[in-house]
Amino acid sequence: MVLNSLQLEKLSGKIGQDVTTAAGASVLCLDIELKTGVSLGLNTVKRLVGVIPDDVSPRKTTLNVIANYLGYPGWDVLQEDTAMEGSGFGKKDIFMEMSDLEEGVRVEVCWKPDRRILIRHRGFGQYLVLESENSKLHPGDLLTLTQLAIGFPFIADNVLRNEKPLGCYRAADGAGITRFKMIEDK
């Protein structure tokens, strides 16, 4: 099975190069392990992205790793989301691709019970925490975000506090993100 073009595009965007080449598949394989802690075989990744012929159906656990790597809770959600994108029906009100936002844009993110952060895009998917209420994130923390989706966990990669790496941050596992909005400068 080869991933669809929207899924391949998301993977390529995440690593910053084409994943449908042998070199790109190798970089993707390493980055998946680095970001998720799960090691997928290089040939498995090459089959998924179409570098080598596919004669074996991937396991659901493998597909879930790909989905988690892209910030989705599971394969079914990733498939549904990319099917909706390709259909011309957007999920604009519940889904935000964070790397597409312009530098300087501020985003407020809320989740239960009473958590709220205000972040500002510094470019290349990196965000600075400006305000934090009842969250383990602190003002001044830097984090990398790929996307936000209502009803799904808040997942930040590469959190830095005072230039010290803290690893990944995950919140809102229960009900997920309840609200997010872009804040316009006045």
N, C-alpha and C positions, 0 to 999 in steps of 0.2 A: 504494500500500500504506500502510495506517495501522498504526502500532505498536500492539501489544496493550495492554490496560489496565494490566497490571503494569509494562510498560516505560514507559508514560506516567507512571505513578505514581512510578517511580524518577527519571525526568527532572524531574518537578515537585518532588519532594523535594530534588533536587540544587540547583535554583535557588531554591527556596522560594516558588514560585508556580505556578499552573496553566499548563501549556504548551499547552493546547488553545485558547488565545485568541490573537489576533493579537499582543497585547503580550507574552504569555508566550513565544510562538514567537520573537519578536525578541530577547528577553533570552536565551533558550536558544541561539539562533544565535551571539550575541556571546560567550556563556560557553564554548561549544564551541571557538570559535577561540582564546579566551584560554587555556583549559586544555589543548588538544591541539595548538595551532599550525596547525590545518587549518581553512580557511575553507569552510563549506558555504553554498550559496546560500540566502537567506531563503525563497524559494518552495519549495525542496527541503525545508527544515525544516518549513514550513507544511503541505506535503503529507504528510510523515511523521506529523505530530501531528493531522492531520485538520482543519486550519483552512481549507484550500482543497481542492477535489476532486482526487482522485488519478487521473490517467490515464496516468502514466508509472511503470514499475517502477524503484525505486532501484537504483543500482549496488551491488555487494557492497562496494566500497571505502567508499562512503557509510555503509553499515550498520556496517562495521567501525569507522568514526570514532565513530559513536553508541555502540557497545559499548566502545571504548577510553575514551571520555568518562565512561562509567559504571564504569570500572575493570575491565572484562573484556578478555581478550586478543583476542577476536574475536566477530563476530556469532553464529556457531554456538554458542558457549559461553553468550552472553547468552540466546539463544533457548531453549537447553536448560534453563538455570537458571530462567527465568521460566515455562517450561512445567512444571517440577517444582514451583515455588511454587504455581502455579494448580491443580495436581492434588491438592493436599493432602498430598503426600509431601515433607517438608522435607529440607534438606541441613544440618541443624543442626550436625552434627559437622565439616563441612568448609567452612562458609560463615558469616560473621558480618557483619551490617549494623552498621557502627560508629556511625552517627548515632542508632541506637536504644538504645544503652547509656546507663545513668544516669551523671550527673556524678559523678566520683570513682572510678569503676570502673577497676581496673588490668588491663592485658592484657599477657601475655608473648607475644612473637612470635619464632619461630626459623626460620632457613633455612641451607642449606649454604654453605660447609663447616662453619663453627662460629659462625655469627652469631646474636646474641640481643639483643633490646631489651625493656625493660619500660617501658610507657607508661601514663599516667593521663588519663582523659577529663576535660577542662575544660569541656565543654558545647559544643553546636552542632558536633559532629564535630571539635573541635580537641583535640589530644593533646599532653601534655608528656612528653618523654623523661626517664625517671627513671634508667635504667641502659642502657648500651650496651656490648656485648662484640663486638669485631672488626667493627664496623659504622662507616660514615662518619658516622652520626648521633652527636650528642654529648648527654650529659645536659644538660638545660636547653633543648634545641631544641624548638620548637613546630611541629606539623605538622597538616595537615588530612587526615583519612582518611574514606573513604566505606565501604569494605568490605575484608574479608580473606577469602581462599579458599585452602584447602590445594591445593598444586600450581600456583598462579598467582603471578605476581610481586607483590612488595610495592610499592605505589604510594602515595606521599604527595604531596599538593598543598600549595603555599604553605608551604614550610619556612622558619622564621625562626630565626636564631641571633643572640642578643644584639640582638634587634629589627631585624636586617638580613635582608631577604628573600633567600633562596638559590634560589628556584624550586622545581621539582618534584624529588622523589627517587624513584628506581626501583632496586630491588634484587631479587635472587632470580630473575633471568631464566631461568636454566637449569632447575633442578628445582622452582622455586617455593617458596612457604612450606611448611615441613615440619611445623610445629606452631604452634598458638596456644591460649592458655587464659586464662580470666578468673581473676584472683587475688582471693580473698575476703579481706576484712579480718578480723582475729581479734579 
